[in-house]
Amino acid sequence: MDKDKRVVRGPNGRAHRWRLNVPASLNGGRKKRVFFKSEKEAKDHSAGLLEAHLAVSPDLVSQLKERGMTVSDAIHYALKNAPRTAKVDLGDACTGFLQSRKDKNCKDRYLAVLGSDISAFRGEFPRRTIDSVSREQIERYLGDLTKKDGETPASPKTRRNVLASINALFNYAVDRGWRGENPAASISKPILDESRPATLQPAQVAKLLETASRVEFSDIFPGVLLQLFAGVRRSELPHVRWEHMKDHFLRLDLTKTRQPRAVDMPEALIRWLATLPPRTGRVLELEGVDFNPKDTRGIEDAYTYRLGQLANAADVPLPKNVLRHTAITYRVGLSGSVDQTARWGGHTAAVLHKHYLGAATRADAERFYALLPPAGASNVVPLAAG
């Protein structure tokens, strides 16, 4: 349908007319041109011809009109969103998606979390095809998520993370022509509460170091020092070896970002490490826990459990990642340089600006770095042979 080039005079002067080109298939084998005063009239007539030709029921036509759509609109929508291949079972799609992530060499930690999210989602929709899951169903699924107790609603962060996994699944399905659009793409992400990472005060750090240096915590004391003064991530810690510390630098080859980084060790860390006898091998050796370089969650969980025992003994709360957060907070507080601290901690400058900058003053940082071991404390902590 297009605007007619000819202009006719009416009682109100000159006015454009609209022309509808009716194909032979809709007019008994002959093409035809029909003219209308308005675009709406032309579209209505076009829709009527198509409805009659396709023998669309009046009820369906009525439902389309309620949505402001014509039969032609509905056909275009179906062509856009319908799968371009045979229908694929949701379970098969999930299996293929997870395998594709493995083939892309994604980290084992990410694959484990992704596998858990996708398996739970697949279990909620048995005997369904990937193209039959709607946005509304996904929203209900996210809204019904709970914590491990099965009753407490999942946190916004958990729902946000699960949504990211589901979104990746449907992007994969769209790429393979299994459905026309991603129903999760338009779902709004849960809003997270803005808060600064938890940080220990210098007085709390002093209590923690005094307790951690006892014989009973000798298995985790080196890890505590590296997290507290060098900002090593919990997931990076199991890979650190004593040989990686040389010339006042700690070399981290296996990191969260897959980008190796060299961490210059502050004097306080060097002084505390000097209290430990020389060793080789991995820094974090925990009894009864095997080291698997591809999946260190067992060691991390055991280390976290021991941190809980340390927190109780020292009467210092240790929320998740507080040691690393403390290291970065005082590092940027002392240096005043966001970019330098971002490189040092394996972060982005944007993250530091948002969460760390201004959380501690230079005076706070100076008190933190003044927490040195007692005089004559060299080699006072006996570590298990290994």
C-alpha positions in Angstrom: 0.0 0.0 0.0 1.3 3.5 -0.9 0.2 7.0 -1.3 -1.5 7.7 -4.6 0.4 10.2 -6.7 -2.7 11.6 -8.3 -4.6 14.4 -6.5 -8.3 14.9 -6.7 -10.3 17.9 -5.8 -13.0 17.5 -3.2 -15.4 19.9 -1.4 -12.6 20.8 1.1 -9.9 21.4 -1.5 -6.9 19.2 -2.5 -6.4 16.0 -0.5 -4.2 12.9 -0.9 -5.8 9.6 -1.4 -4.5 6.2 -0.3 -4.1 3.3 -2.7 -4.2 -0.4 -1.9 -2.7 -2.8 -4.4 -4.7 -6.0 -4.1 -2.8 -9.1 -5.4 -4.5 -11.5 -7.8 -4.6 -14.2 -5.1 -7.0 -12.0 -3.1 -9.2 -10.9 -6.0 -10.3 -13.9 -8.0 -7.1 -14.1 -10.1 -6.9 -10.4 -11.1 -4.9 -7.5 -9.6 -6.8 -4.6 -8.5 -6.2 -1.1 -7.1 -8.6 0.4 -4.5 -8.4 4.0 -3.3 -9.3 5.3 0.2 -9.5 8.7 1.9 -7.4 7.7 4.8 -4.6 5.3 5.7 -6.8 3.6 8.4 -9.5 2.8 5.9 -6.9 1.3 3.6 -5.4 -0.8 6.3 -8.8 -2.0 7.6 -9.8 -3.1 4.1 -6.4 -4.9 3.7 -6.9 -6.7 6.9 -10.4 -7.7 6.0 -9.2 -9.2 2.7 -6.5 -11.2 4.4 -8.9 -12.5 7.1 -11.4 -13.6 4.5 -8.7 -15.3 2.4 -7.2 -17.1 5.4 -10.6 -18.0 6.9 -9.6 -16.5 10.2 -12.3 -16.9 12.9 -14.1 -13.7 14.0 -13.1 -14.5 17.6 -9.4 -14.5 16.7 -9.9 -11.3 14.7 -11.5 -9.7 17.8 -8.7 -10.7 20.1 -6.1 -9.2 17.7 -8.0 -6.0 17.5 -8.0 -5.8 21.3 -4.2 -5.8 21.0 -4.2 -3.3 18.2 -3.0 -5.9 15.7 -4.1 -7.1 12.3 -3.8 -10.7 11.0 -0.9 -9.4 8.9 0.8 -8.1 12.1 0.2 -11.5 13.8 1.8 -13.3 10.9 4.9 -11.1 10.9 5.2 -11.5 14.7 4.9 -15.3 14.4 7.6 -15.4 11.6 9.9 -13.3 13.7 9.5 -15.2 16.9 8.8 -18.8 15.9 11.7 -21.3 15.9 13.4 -21.7 12.6 14.1 -25.4 13.3 12.2 -28.3 14.7 11.1 -27.9 18.3 13.8 -28.6 20.8 13.2 -30.1 24.3 14.2 -27.7 27.1 16.3 -30.4 28.7 18.3 -30.9 25.5 18.7 -27.2 25.1 20.1 -26.9 28.6 22.5 -29.8 28.0 23.8 -28.2 24.8 24.1 -24.8 26.4 26.2 -26.1 29.3 28.4 -28.1 26.9 28.9 -24.9 24.9 30.2 -23.1 27.9 32.6 -25.9 28.7 33.8 -25.8 25.1 34.5 -22.1 25.5 36.9 -22.9 28.3 34.8 -21.1 31.0 36.1 -21.5 34.5 35.1 -24.5 36.5 33.7 -22.3 39.2 31.4 -20.5 36.8 30.4 -23.8 35.2 29.4 -25.2 38.6 27.2 -22.2 39.4 25.8 -22.1 35.9 25.0 -25.8 36.0 23.2 -25.5 39.3 21.1 -22.6 38.1 20.2 -24.2 34.8 19.5 -27.6 36.3 17.1 -26.1 38.8 15.4 -24.1 36.1 15.0 -27.2 33.8 13.5 -29.1 36.7 10.8 -26.5 37.0 9.6 -27.0 33.4 9.6 -30.7 32.6 8.5 -31.9 29.2 8.6 -28.4 27.7 10.2 -27.2 24.6 12.6 -24.3 24.7 10.3 -22.1 22.6 7.3 -22.6 24.9 8.7 -20.9 28.0 7.3 -17.4 28.4 8.6 -14.2 30.1 5.8 -14.4 32.6 6.8 -18.0 33.6 10.4 -16.9 34.1 9.4 -14.0 36.2 7.3 -16.2 38.4 10.2 -18.7 38.7 12.5 -15.9 39.8 10.0 -14.5 42.3 9.5 -18.0 43.9 13.2 -18.6 44.5 14.2 -19.2 48.1 17.3 -19.7 50.2 18.5 -23.1 51.2 15.9 -23.4 54.0 13.2 -23.5 51.3 11.2 -20.7 52.9 13.2 -17.5 53.1 12.9 -15.5 49.8 16.1 -15.4 47.8 18.1 -12.2 48.0 17.9 -9.7 45.1 21.6 -10.6 44.3 20.7 -14.3 44.0 17.8 -13.6 41.7 19.9 -11.3 39.6 22.6 -14.0 39.2 20.0 -16.6 38.3 18.4 -14.3 35.8 21.8 -13.8 34.2 22.2 -17.6 33.8 18.7 -18.0 32.3 19.3 -15.0 29.9 22.5 -16.7 28.7 20.5 -19.9 28.0 17.9 -18.2 25.9 20.5 -16.2 24.0 22.1 -19.5 23.1 18.6 -20.8 21.9 18.0 -17.7 19.8 21.4 -18.0 18.2 20.6 -21.6 17.1 17.2 -20.7 15.8 15.3 -22.7 18.5 13.1 -19.6 19.2 12.7 -16.2 17.7 13.4 -14.0 20.8 14.8 -14.2 24.3 12.0 -14.0 26.8 14.4 -13.1 29.6 16.0 -10.2 27.8 13.3 -7.7 28.8 13.0 -8.8 32.5 14.2 -6.0 34.7 17.2 -6.9 36.9 16.5 -6.9 40.7 17.8 -3.7 42.3 20.6 -4.3 44.8 21.0 -2.3 47.9 24.0 0.0 47.7 26.5 -0.5 50.5 30.2 -0.3 51.1 32.1 -3.6 51.6 32.7 -4.5 55.2 36.1 -3.4 56.5 37.9 -4.1 59.7 39.1 -1.2 61.9 42.7 -1.2 62.9 41.9 -2.2 66.5 40.0 -5.2 65.2 42.9 -6.1 62.9 45.2 -6.0 65.9 43.0 -8.4 67.9 42.8 -10.7 64.8 46.5 -10.8 64.2 47.2 -11.6 67.9 44.8 -14.5 67.8 45.7 -15.8 64.3 49.4 -16.0 65.2 48.7 -18.7 67.8 49.7 -22.2 67.2 46.1 -23.4 66.8 45.6 -21.2 63.7 49.0 -21.9 62.1 47.4 -23.7 59.2 45.5 -20.5 58.0 47.7 -17.7 59.4 49.7 -17.3 56.1 46.5 -17.1 54.2 45.0 -14.5 56.6 48.2 -12.4 56.1 48.0 -12.5 52.3 44.4 -11.6 52.2 44.7 -8.9 54.9 47.8 -7.1 53.5 48.0 -8.2 49.8 44.3 -8.4 49.0 44.5 -12.0 47.6 41.1 -13.3 46.7 39.8 -16.4 48.5 39.6 -18.2 45.1 43.2 -17.2 44.3 44.7 -18.2 47.7 44.8 -22.0 47.1 47.1 -21.5 44.1 49.7 -19.4 45.9 53.0 -21.0 46.6 55.8 -19.8 48.8 58.1 -19.6 45.8 55.7 -16.9 44.3 57.0 -14.4 46.9 60.3 -12.9 45.9 61.9 -9.5 46.0 59.0 -8.0 48.0 56.5 -9.1 45.3 53.8 -11.7 45.2 53.3 -13.2 41.8 49.7 -14.3 41.2 49.4 -16.4 38.0 45.9 -17.9 38.5 43.5 -15.0 39.2 39.7 -14.4 38.9 40.2 -12.2 35.9 42.7 -14.6 34.3 45.1 -11.7 34.2 48.3 -12.4 36.1 49.3 -9.7 38.5 52.4 -8.8 40.6 51.5 -7.5 44.0 54.1 -5.4 45.8 53.9 -6.5 49.4 53.7 -3.8 52.1 56.3 -3.7 54.8 53.8 -4.9 57.4 53.2 -8.1 55.4 56.9 -8.8 54.9 57.5 -8.3 58.6 54.7 -10.7 59.6 55.9 -13.3 57.0 59.4 -13.1 58.5 58.0 -14.6 61.7 57.3 -17.8 59.9 59.9 -20.5 59.2 61.0 -20.8 55.5 58.9 -23.2 53.5 58.1 -24.3 50.0 55.0 -25.5 48.3 51.5 -24.2 48.6 50.8 -21.6 51.3 47.4 -22.9 52.2 47.7 -26.6 53.3 44.6 -27.7 55.2 44.4 -31.1 56.9 42.1 -33.6 55.2 41.5 -31.5 52.1 42.9 -32.4 48.7 44.1 -29.8 46.2 42.3 -29.8 42.8 43.7 -27.0 40.7 40.6 -27.0 38.5 38.2 -26.8 41.5 39.4 -25.3 44.7 36.0 -24.9 46.4 36.8 -27.7 48.9 39.9 -25.8 50.1 38.0 -22.5 50.1 35.2 -24.0 52.2 37.5 -25.5 54.7 39.4 -22.2 54.9 36.2 -20.3 55.4 35.2 -22.7 58.2 38.5 -22.1 59.9 38.1 -18.3 59.6 34.8 -18.7 61.4 36.6 -20.4 64.3 39.2 -17.6 64.2 36.5 -15.0 64.3 35.0 -16.6 67.4 38.3 -16.9 69.2 39.3 -13.3 68.4 35.8 -12.0 69.0 36.1 -10.2 65.6 33.3 -10.6 63.0 34.6 -11.8 59.7 31.9 -11.4 57.0 32.7 -12.9 53.6 35.7 -11.3 51.8 36.2 -8.8 54.7 40.0 -9.5 54.7 40.4 -8.6 51.0 38.1 -5.6 51.4 40.2 -4.3 54.3 43.4 -4.6 52.3 42.0 -2.6 49.4 40.3 0.0 51.6 43.5 0.9 53.4 45.7 0.6 50.3 43.7 3.3 48.5 43.4 5.3 51.7 47.2 5.4 52.0 48.1 5.9 48.3 45.1 8.1 47.3 45.5 6.5 43.8 42.5 4.7 42.5 44.2 3.5 39.3 47.2 2.2 41.1 45.1 0.3 43.7 42.9 -1.1 41.0 45.9 -2.7 39.3 47.3 -3.8 42.7 44.1 -5.5 43.7 42.9 -6.9 40.3 39.9 -4.6 40.3 38.6 -1.9 38.0 38.9 1.8 38.8 35.1 2.1 38.5 34.6 -0.5 41.3 37.1 1.3 43.6 35.4 4.6 43.0 32.0 3.2 43.8 32.8 1.0 46.8 36.2 1.9 48.4 37.3 5.4 47.8 36.8 7.5 50.9 36.0 4.5 53.1 39.1 5.1 55.2 41.3 8.2 55.8 45.1 8.3 55.4 45.4 8.3 59.2 43.3 5.1 59.4 45.6 3.5 56.8 48.7 4.6 58.6 47.4 2.9 61.8 46.6 -0.2 59.9 50.1 -0.5 58.3 51.7 0.2 61.7 50.4 -3.2 63.0 53.7 -5.0 63.1 54.7 -8.2 64.9 56.2 -7.9 68.4 59.9 -7.4 68.5 61.8 -10.7 68.5 58.8 -12.6 67.1 60.8 -14.1 64.3 59.8 -17.7 63.6 57.5 -18.0 66.5 54.8 -19.8 64.6 55.6 -23.5 64.0 53.9 -24.7 60.8 53.1 -28.4 60.1 55.7 -30.0 57.8 54.5 -30.3 54.3 
